[in-house]
Amino acid sequence: MDPPTFSNSQRMKDILDIQRDHAELINDCLRGLRKGGVLYFSTNFRKFVLEKEKIAAADIKDITKATTPFDFEGKLWRWCYLISK
């Protein structure tokens, strides 16, 4: 899942703010997975803080560093997580 940082699309009932809404989005996706299923979540929001305590997951692993090419270290602003149900 790579949702936008912010969206006020007319197709939506409300405004999407990834910092405020990420736990609900992730939990909605996890409900669709089988036990042991995984969800990859990423965002480019520079000030992003994952609210682990609000996410109903068996395991959450920060894979940002492992998924960032060496020539982009310190230049690529994104966060990436492997979330297991």
Long-range contacts (C-beta under 8 A, 24 or more apart in sequence): 1-25, 1-26, 1-29, 1-39, 1-40, 1-41, 1-42, 2-41, 2-42, 2-43, 3-43, 5-43, 5-44, 5-45, 18-43, 18-45, 18-48, 19-45, 19-47, 19-48, 19-49, 22-48, 22-50, 22-51, 23-51, 23-54, 23-55, 26-55, 26-57, 26-83, 27-54, 27-55, 27-56, 30-55, 30-56, 30-57, 30-83, 30-85, 33-85, 34-85, 35-85, 36-84, 36-85, 37-84, 37-85, 38-82, 38-83, 38-84, 38-85, 39-82, 39-83, 39-84, 39-85, 40-80, 40-81, 40-82, 40-83, 41-80, 41-81, 41-83, 42-78, 42-79, 42-80, 42-81, 43-78, 43-79, 44-77, 44-78, 45-79, 46-77, 48-79, 50-79, 50-81, 55-83, 57-83, 57-84, 57-85, 58-84, 58-85, 59-83, 59-84, 60-84
